[in-house]
Amino acid sequence: MNQVLAAVAAAVLGSTAIPAMAGQGDRPGTIVLVHGAFVDGSGWAEVHRMLSRDGYKVVVVQNPTTSLGEDVAATRRAIAAAEGKVVLVGHSYGGVVITEAGSDPKVSALVYVAAFAPDQGESVASIIAQAPPGAPALPILPSADGFLLLDRGKFPAVFAADLAPEVARFMADSQQPWGAQALEGKITAAAWRTKPSWYLVAKDDHVIPPPAQRMMARRAGASVRDVAASHAVYVSQPGVVASLIEEAASRSAVKAER
């Protein structure tokens, strides 16, 4: 009967509204969510709610976004305090953080959400520099003290075009300054070379071009899913994001048991 009700609910609400649930015994100890540049962890609120509803333990890292080293240290503290195995999830620049921090033996899988997935020696700056000629430049405004912001007027169209205008404006006005040292921070070892990974490509992204996302996902050997969404896909399409995270959690748990 429960299976019938679940099937009916999925048909009525849509397959992405209720992420597929893994068996309790297949679940990792904790899912750790890592935000990117210019924002804080509050954007994960709906993804957190969905995963928690489905019985997962969830931790949201509040990175200082001052330097890659300090952001990785914050994420490693969350991993160390987490219960059991960890599925590590990163959005945007958070993908750089999980790539460096994900080598921790407690991490069972990596999930990239419209994220940078650099290789050894790469940084956000070096990846951006490889953009094809004619690609639009990000409207990043440097400050005198070494921190960066996105132009508030251009933020909604660039970062959050599929969010309600008032939500996009709030995100623009509540930006967390991003340290230039984080932009330049280079990976010492790419965790995706030794850990299974998943990648959600945002097809309407104006921060990380979708072709660049697909290139990084292919290089990492990631399981890929596409969705029509802006760079703020974790806010605009939380059901799709939660579903992919649950897939990674379930499949990585099965691999660990073999």
Secondary structure, DSSP 4 states (H G I P E B T S, - for coil): -HHHHHHHHHHHH-TTTSPPPPPGGG--SEEEEE--TB--GGGGHHHHHHHHHTT--EEEE----SBHHHHHHHHHHHHHHSSSSEEEEEETTHHHHHHHHTTSTTEEEEEEES-----TT--HHHHHHTPPTTPPPP-EEE-TTSEEEE-TTTHHHHH-TTS-HHHHHHHHHTPBPEEHHHHHPPPSS-GGGTS-EEEEEETT-SSS-HHHHHHHHHHHT-EEEEES--TTHHHH-HHHHHHHHHHHHHHHHHHHH-
